[in-house]
Amino acid sequence: APPDLRIVSTWPSDDVVALYESAGWWRKCAAGRAAIPAMIARSFCFAVAVEAGKAVAMGRVISDGVSDGYVQDVVVLPACRGRGIGREMIALLARTCVNRGLVWIGLVAEPGTTPFYERLGFREMKGFVPMRLPTEGQP
């Protein structure tokens, strides 16, 4: 049976940390773990794919709630990949954004993931370069 995909406003931090760790995006960090409930609650939408009571995938959108939305933190546990869960996760997030009036939905694709997102309708923004400002504790 396919997992149950749902938009949530809370989710157990252990599941979220396990998903981040599986993607190589997590450093052991008590402050980061403590921030997870607020991160979920303050996201424009936060989705999980649930099997046997555990999140096997997640994704979220950050937004002003009016015009633009940015898809973030999309990850499927390695053991669950190749089953269409990521595709369904992106579809749910995009549908939620459109249904709530957002007109611009973007993301920064990790190296090697461009074909996945292109199959889902996303297009490269030629000439634009994703950038970030390194901050304390985040090189």
N, CA and C atoms as a LAMMPS dump frame, in Angstrom:
ITEM: TIMESTEP
0
ITEM: NUMBER OF ATOMS
417
ITEM: BOX BOUNDS ff ff ff
-5.0000000000000000e+02 5.0000000000000000e+02
-5.0000000000000000e+02 5.0000000000000000e+02
-5.0000000000000000e+02 5.0000000000000000e+02
ITEM: ATOMS id mol type element x y z
1 1 1 N 0.845 -1.191 0
2 1 2 C 0 0 0
3 1 3 C 0.88 1.24 0
4 2 1 N 0.489 2.267 -0.75
5 2 2 C 1.282 3.499 -0.756
6 2 3 C 1.197 4.184 0.607
7 3 1 N 2.197 4.974 0.937
8 3 2 C 2.138 5.679 2.224
9 3 3 C 1.036 6.725 2.215
10 4 1 N 0.643 7.126 3.395
11 4 2 C -0.369 8.157 3.596
12 4 3 C 0.345 9.509 3.575
13 5 1 N 0.091 10.321 2.549
14 5 2 C 0.688 11.661 2.477
15 5 3 C -0.256 12.657 3.107
16 6 1 N 0.286 13.493 3.969
17 6 2 C -0.566 14.478 4.631
18 6 3 C 0.208 15.74 4.991
19 7 1 N -0.531 16.835 5.015
20 7 2 C -0.01 18.11 5.503
21 7 3 C -0.236 18.124 7.012
22 8 1 N 0.814 18.454 7.769
23 8 2 C 0.717 18.441 9.23
24 8 3 C 1.23 19.76 9.8
25 9 1 N 0.834 20.053 11.024
26 9 2 C 1.363 21.234 11.712
27 9 3 C 2.297 20.846 12.843
28 10 1 N 2.338 19.561 13.184
29 10 2 C 3.288 19.032 14.159
30 10 3 C 3.692 17.635 13.698
31 11 1 N 4.883 17.212 14.125
32 11 2 C 5.32 15.841 13.861
33 11 3 C 6.466 15.525 14.814
34 12 1 N 6.617 14.261 15.245
35 12 2 C 7.699 13.927 16.177
36 12 3 C 9.081 14.284 15.625
37 13 1 N 9.846 14.988 16.425
38 13 2 C 11.167 15.451 16.005
39 13 3 C 12.088 14.294 15.635
40 14 1 N 11.974 13.154 16.295
41 14 2 C 12.855 12.017 15.986
42 14 3 C 12.722 11.597 14.527
43 15 1 N 11.495 11.562 14.006
44 15 2 C 11.284 11.201 12.601
45 15 3 C 11.937 12.219 11.677
46 16 1 N 11.779 13.496 12.008
47 16 2 C 12.323 14.56 11.167
48 16 3 C 13.85 14.499 11.161
49 17 1 N 14.45 14.31 12.336
50 17 2 C 15.905 14.196 12.422
51 17 3 C 16.387 12.988 11.611
52 18 1 N 15.69 11.855 11.71
53 18 2 C 16.082 10.651 10.958
54 18 3 C 16.055 10.924 9.451
55 19 1 N 15.056 11.665 8.995
56 19 2 C 14.983 12.009 7.576
57 19 3 C 16.144 12.926 7.179
58 20 1 N 16.403 13.972 7.975
59 20 2 C 17.537 14.854 7.686
60 20 3 C 18.842 14.064 7.678
61 21 1 N 19.032 13.193 8.651
62 21 2 C 20.265 12.391 8.717
63 21 3 C 20.415 11.509 7.481
64 22 1 N 19.308 10.926 7.02
65 22 2 C 19.371 10.033 5.861
66 22 3 C 19.822 10.778 4.609
67 23 1 N 19.586 12.096 4.566
68 23 2 C 19.99 12.915 3.425
69 23 3 C 21.37 13.536 3.628
70 24 1 N 21.966 13.311 4.805
71 24 2 C 23.265 13.909 5.102
72 24 3 C 23.187 15.385 5.433
73 25 1 N 22.009 15.845 5.865
74 25 2 C 21.799 17.271 6.131
75 25 3 C 21.789 17.612 7.61
76 26 1 N 22.177 16.716 8.484
77 26 2 C 22.01 16.966 9.918
78 26 3 C 23.326 16.822 10.641
79 27 1 N 23.62 17.803 11.467
80 27 2 C 24.723 17.699 12.425
81 27 3 C 24.103 17.537 13.794
82 28 1 N 24.658 16.687 14.623
83 28 2 C 24.147 16.526 15.985
84 28 3 C 24.094 17.906 16.621
85 29 1 N 22.911 18.33 16.998
86 29 2 C 22.756 19.714 17.441
87 29 3 C 21.486 19.833 18.273
88 30 1 N 21.657 20.049 19.568
89 30 2 C 20.493 20.15 20.455
90 30 3 C 19.607 21.334 20.088
91 31 1 N 20.225 22.458 19.707
92 31 2 C 19.43 23.643 19.341
93 31 3 C 18.623 23.372 18.081
94 32 1 N 19.219 22.67 17.119
95 32 2 C 18.504 22.32 15.894
96 32 3 C 17.318 21.417 16.187
97 33 1 N 17.532 20.41 17.027
98 33 2 C 16.446 19.509 17.393
99 33 3 C 15.335 20.284 18.099
100 34 1 N 15.702 21.198 18.976
101 34 2 C 14.708 21.984 19.715
102 34 3 C 13.9 22.887 18.786
103 35 1 N 14.489 23.27 17.639
104 35 2 C 13.816 24.182 16.708
105 35 3 C 12.827 23.471 15.793
106 36 1 N 12.873 22.157 15.721
107 36 2 C 12.041 21.429 14.754
108 36 3 C 10.546 21.712 14.92
109 37 1 N 9.97 21.665 16.12
110 37 2 C 8.527 21.948 16.208
111 37 3 C 8.14 23.315 15.642
112 38 1 N 8.933 24.349 15.922
113 38 2 C 8.625 25.685 15.393
114 38 3 C 8.838 25.73 13.885
115 39 1 N 9.867 25.034 13.385
116 39 2 C 10.12 24.987 11.947
117 39 3 C 8.919 24.394 11.212
118 40 1 N 8.375 23.32 11.766
119 40 2 C 7.199 22.693 11.16
120 40 3 C 6.004 23.636 11.228
121 41 1 N 5.738 24.158 12.405
122 41 2 C 4.555 25.006 12.61
123 41 3 C 4.602 26.274 11.774
124 42 1 N 5.782 26.825 11.557
125 42 2 C 5.905 28.097 10.836
126 42 3 C 6.099 27.933 9.336
127 43 1 N 6.246 26.701 8.864
128 43 2 C 6.311 26.481 7.42
129 43 3 C 4.955 26.828 6.821
130 44 1 N 4.943 27.266 5.58
131 44 2 C 3.681 27.516 4.879
132 44 3 C 2.889 26.227 4.807
133 45 1 N 3.586 25.132 4.49
134 45 2 C 3.016 23.798 4.622
135 45 3 C 4.15 22.809 4.826
136 46 1 N 3.868 21.783 5.597
137 46 2 C 4.842 20.741 5.921
138 46 3 C 4.135 19.416 5.685
139 47 1 N 4.73 18.576 4.833
140 47 2 C 4.095 17.315 4.467
141 47 3 C 4.957 16.14 4.904
142 48 1 N 4.281 15.066 5.278
143 48 2 C 4.956 13.811 5.581
144 48 3 C 4.258 12.686 4.833
145 49 1 N 5.036 11.653 4.516
146 49 2 C 4.498 10.4 3.991
147 49 3 C 4.667 9.391 5.125
148 50 1 N 3.564 8.783 5.53
149 50 2 C 3.556 7.962 6.737
150 50 3 C 3.316 6.498 6.401
151 51 1 N 4.179 5.65 6.943
152 51 2 C 3.999 4.193 6.875
153 51 3 C 4.219 3.642 8.274
154 52 1 N 3.308 2.817 8.734
155 52 2 C 3.414 2.198 10.06
156 52 3 C 3.666 3.24 11.15
157 53 1 N 3.01 4.397 11.016
158 53 2 C 3.098 5.431 12.041
159 53 3 C 4.345 6.288 12.006
160 54 1 N 5.265 6.008 11.089
161 54 2 C 6.513 6.766 10.992
162 54 3 C 6.56 7.547 9.678
163 55 1 N 7.196 8.708 9.72
164 55 2 C 7.41 9.475 8.496
165 55 3 C 8.554 8.845 7.71
166 56 1 N 8.276 8.445 6.47
167 56 2 C 9.309 7.887 5.591
168 56 3 C 9.756 8.916 4.561
169 57 1 N 9.078 10.056 4.526
170 57 2 C 9.446 11.155 3.634
171 57 3 C 8.863 12.444 4.199
172 58 1 N 9.471 13.557 3.79
173 58 2 C 8.953 14.864 4.196
174 58 3 C 9.306 15.877 3.134
175 59 1 N 8.644 17.004 3.212
176 59 2 C 8.943 18.156 2.382
177 59 3 C 8.182 19.33 2.952
178 60 1 N 8.663 20.512 2.672
179 60 2 C 7.961 21.684 3.179
180 60 3 C 8.086 22.833 2.208
181 61 1 N 7.245 23.843 2.422
182 61 2 C 7.291 25.072 1.64
183 61 3 C 7.4 26.225 2.614
184 62 1 N 8.313 27.147 2.324
185 62 2 C 8.376 28.395 3.062
186 62 3 C 7.839 29.479 2.138
187 63 1 N 7.088 30.419 2.712
188 63 2 C 6.385 31.39 1.878
189 63 3 C 5.932 32.59 2.684
190 64 1 N 5.672 33.695 1.951
191 64 2 C 5.014 34.851 2.556
192 64 3 C 3.503 34.631 2.636
193 65 1 N 3.026 33.547 2.003
194 65 2 C 1.605 33.237 2.031
195 65 3 C 0.783 34.006 1.013
196 66 1 N 1.434 34.818 0.198
197 66 2 C 0.72 35.655 -0.754
198 66 3 C 1.144 35.382 -2.194
199 67 1 N 2.454 35.406 -2.46
200 67 2 C 2.891 35.297 -3.85
201 67 3 C 3.855 34.144 -4.091
202 68 1 N 4.954 34.087 -3.346
203 68 2 C 6.027 33.142 -3.637
204 68 3 C 6.099 32.019 -2.613
205 69 1 N 6.476 30.83 -3.09
206 69 2 C 6.725 29.697 -2.204
207 69 3 C 8.005 28.997 -2.622
208 70 1 N 8.778 28.574 -1.649
209 70 2 C 10.027 27.87 -1.889
210 70 3 C 9.943 26.479 -1.278
211 71 1 N 10.087 25.455 -2.129
212 71 2 C 10.084 24.069 -1.672
213 71 3 C 11.436 23.796 -1.022
214 72 1 N 11.404 23.205 0.153
215 72 2 C 12.611 22.946 0.939
216 72 3 C 12.569 21.536 1.506
217 73 1 N 13.732 21.012 1.825
218 73 2 C 13.86 19.831 2.693
219 73 3 C 13.059 18.623 2.223
220 74 1 N 13.058 18.373 0.921
221 74 2 C 12.375 17.189 0.401
222 74 3 C 13.32 16.001 0.537
223 75 1 N 12.894 14.982 1.267
224 75 2 C 13.728 13.795 1.446
225 75 3 C 12.836 12.572 1.624
226 76 1 N 13.255 11.482 0.992
227 76 2 C 12.607 10.177 1.143
228 76 3 C 13.666 9.236 1.7
229 77 1 N 13.313 8.465 2.73
230 77 2 C 14.278 7.506 3.264
231 77 3 C 14.815 6.626 2.135
232 78 1 N 16.115 6.349 2.118
233 78 2 C 16.698 5.559 1.028
234 78 3 C 15.962 4.24 0.768
235 79 1 N 15.529 3.553 1.798
236 79 2 C 14.844 2.261 1.626
237 79 3 C 13.492 2.408 0.939
238 80 1 N 12.964 3.628 0.889
239 80 2 C 11.627 3.859 0.318
240 80 3 C 11.667 4.561 -1.034
241 81 1 N 12.86 4.824 -1.54
242 81 2 C 12.978 5.531 -2.824
243 81 3 C 12.598 4.623 -3.982
244 82 1 N 12.254 5.266 -5.103
245 82 2 C 11.914 4.52 -6.304
246 82 3 C 10.479 4.041 -6.357
247 83 1 N 9.651 4.493 -5.43
248 83 2 C 8.248 4.073 -5.364
249 83 3 C 7.282 5.206 -5.684
250 84 1 N 7.808 6.37 -6.104
251 84 2 C 6.941 7.494 -6.451
252 84 3 C 6.558 8.374 -5.279
253 85 1 N 7.127 8.117 -4.099
254 85 2 C 6.766 8.903 -2.909
255 85 3 C 7.212 10.357 -3.075
256 86 1 N 8.434 10.576 -3.574
257 86 2 C 8.926 11.942 -3.781
258 86 3 C 8.068 12.7 -4.779
259 87 1 N 7.697 12.023 -5.859
260 87 2 C 6.83 12.639 -6.868
261 87 3 C 5.501 13.059 -6.239
262 88 1 N 4.904 12.176 -5.463
263 88 2 C 3.622 12.493 -4.818
264 88 3 C 3.778 13.597 -3.781
265 89 1 N 4.914 13.621 -3.099
266 89 2 C 5.187 14.664 -2.097
267 89 3 C 5.235 16.034 -2.773
268 90 1 N 5.994 16.127 -3.879
269 90 2 C 6.086 17.402 -4.616
270 90 3 C 4.717 17.803 -5.142
271 91 1 N 3.954 16.855 -5.67
272 91 2 C 2.613 17.164 -6.187
273 91 3 C 1.719 17.719 -5.087
274 92 1 N 1.771 17.114 -3.897
275 92 2 C 0.957 17.597 -2.771
276 92 3 C 1.38 19.006 -2.365
277 93 1 N 2.68 19.234 -2.24
278 93 2 C 3.164 20.568 -1.859
279 93 3 C 2.763 21.612 -2.902
280 94 1 N 2.955 21.303 -4.189
281 94 2 C 2.619 22.253 -5.253
282 94 3 C 1.123 22.534 -5.283
283 95 1 N 0.314 21.485 -5.172
284 95 2 C -1.15 21.648 -5.173
285 95 3 C -1.595 22.51 -3.996
286 96 1 N -0.996 22.291 -2.839
287 96 2 C -1.339 23.082 -1.655
288 96 3 C -1.013 24.551 -1.895
289 97 1 N 0.152 24.818 -2.483
290 97 2 C 0.543 26.203 -2.778
291 97 3 C -0.433 26.861 -3.745
292 98 1 N -0.719 26.185 -4.856
293 98 2 C -1.62 26.74 -5.864
294 98 3 C -3.012 26.961 -5.271
295 99 1 N -3.511 25.991 -4.52
296 99 2 C -4.845 26.113 -3.921
297 99 3 C -4.92 27.253 -2.916
298 100 1 N -3.779 27.636 -2.346
299 100 2 C -3.746 28.733 -1.384
300 100 3 C -3.305 30.048 -2.026
301 101 1 N -3.253 30.084 -3.371
302 101 2 C -3.069 31.342 -4.088
303 101 3 C -1.655 31.726 -4.461
304 102 1 N -0.663 30.87 -4.223
305 102 2 C 0.699 31.246 -4.601
306 102 3 C 0.861 31.162 -6.116
307 103 1 N 1.589 32.124 -6.673
308 103 2 C 1.744 32.194 -8.122
309 103 3 C 3.155 31.849 -8.58
310 104 1 N 4.109 31.743 -7.665
311 104 2 C 5.498 31.444 -8.002
312 104 3 C 5.988 30.39 -7.025
313 105 1 N 6.387 29.231 -7.552
314 105 2 C 6.864 28.135 -6.715
315 105 3 C 8.234 27.738 -7.225
316 106 1 N 9.236 27.843 -6.372
317 106 2 C 10.598 27.544 -6.774
318 106 3 C 11.3 26.646 -5.775
319 107 1 N 12.505 26.246 -6.125
320 107 2 C 13.336 25.43 -5.241
321 107 3 C 14.77 25.512 -5.712
322 108 1 N 15.693 25.088 -4.865
323 108 2 C 17.088 24.933 -5.239
324 108 3 C 17.339 23.431 -5.279
325 109 1 N 17.611 22.913 -6.47
326 109 2 C 17.81 21.475 -6.644
327 109 3 C 19.23 21.092 -6.249
328 110 1 N 19.349 20.023 -5.459
329 110 2 C 20.673 19.499 -5.129
330 110 3 C 21.317 18.946 -6.402
331 111 1 N 22.652 18.905 -6.444
332 111 2 C 23.309 18.326 -7.618
333 111 3 C 22.765 16.922 -7.907
334 112 1 N 22.459 16.686 -9.179
335 112 2 C 21.968 15.378 -9.596
336 112 3 C 20.466 15.207 -9.535
337 113 1 N 19.74 16.167 -8.948
338 113 2 C 18.285 16.01 -8.812
339 113 3 C 17.505 16.787 -9.874
340 114 1 N 18.187 17.536 -10.727
341 114 2 C 17.493 18.339 -11.741
342 114 3 C 16.54 17.509 -12.602
343 115 1 N 16.951 16.335 -13.114
344 115 2 C 16.014 15.561 -13.942
345 115 3 C 14.734 15.165 -13.188
346 116 1 N 14.851 14.832 -11.913
347 116 2 C 13.677 14.494 -11.097
348 116 3 C 12.696 15.661 -11.087
349 117 1 N 13.183 16.857 -10.791
350 117 2 C 12.299 18.019 -10.718
351 117 3 C 11.776 18.437 -12.093
352 118 1 N 12.594 18.283 -13.134
353 118 2 C 12.125 18.618 -14.486
354 118 3 C 10.964 17.707 -14.891
355 119 1 N 11.014 16.433 -14.523
356 119 2 C 9.901 15.519 -14.835
357 119 3 C 8.612 15.952 -14.144
358 120 1 N 8.742 16.743 -13.07
359 120 2 C 7.573 17.206 -12.323
360 120 3 C 7.133 18.603 -12.755
361 121 1 N 7.757 19.145 -13.8
362 121 2 C 7.328 20.433 -14.349
363 121 3 C 8.199 21.618 -13.984
364 122 1 N 9.17 21.46 -13.102
365 122 2 C 10.052 22.563 -12.75
366 122 3 C 11.032 22.809 -13.896
367 123 1 N 11.439 24.049 -14.066
368 123 2 C 12.373 24.41 -15.12
369 123 3 C 13.537 25.189 -14.519
370 124 1 N 14.736 24.951 -15.083
371 124 2 C 15.918 25.684 -14.639
372 124 3 C 15.724 27.171 -14.905
373 125 1 N 16.167 27.999 -13.981
374 125 2 C 16.112 29.446 -14.139
375 125 3 C 17.471 29.886 -14.685
376 126 1 N 17.599 29.874 -16.015
377 126 2 C 18.866 30.176 -16.677
378 126 3 C 19.405 31.531 -16.226
379 127 1 N 20.695 31.542 -15.909
380 127 2 C 21.349 32.79 -15.545
381 127 3 C 21.234 33.16 -14.073
382 128 1 N 20.392 32.459 -13.311
383 128 2 C 20.264 32.747 -11.889
384 128 3 C 21.178 31.813 -11.111
385 129 1 N 21.769 32.315 -10.038
386 129 2 C 22.692 31.534 -9.232
387 129 3 C 22.176 31.509 -7.8
388 130 1 N 21.907 30.303 -7.246
389 130 2 C 21.506 30.268 -5.839
390 130 3 C 22.683 30.7 -4.962
391 131 1 N 22.402 31.502 -3.959
392 131 2 C 23.441 32.012 -3.069
393 131 3 C 22.935 31.957 -1.638
394 132 1 N 23.877 31.947 -0.693
395 132 2 C 23.499 32.034 0.714
396 132 3 C 24.562 32.789 1.474
397 133 1 N 24.185 33.352 2.589
398 133 2 C 25.086 34.078 3.457
399 133 3 C 25.52 33.153 4.589
400 134 1 N 26.808 32.778 4.656
401 134 2 C 27.244 31.95 5.778
402 134 3 C 27.032 32.701 7.103
403 135 1 N 26.508 31.988 8.086
404 135 2 C 26.232 32.587 9.381
405 135 3 C 26.963 31.814 10.47
406 136 1 N 26.954 32.343 11.652
407 136 2 C 27.606 31.707 12.8
408 136 3 C 27.236 30.235 12.892
409 137 1 N 28.227 29.366 12.871
410 137 2 C 27.975 27.936 13.001
411 137 3 C 27.545 27.247 11.715
412 138 1 N 27.344 28.019 10.64
413 138 2 C 26.942 27.459 9.338
414 138 3 C 27.897 27.966 8.277
415 139 1 N 28.977 27.217 7.974
416 139 2 C 29.984 27.729 7.019
417 139 3 C 29.432 27.897 5.618
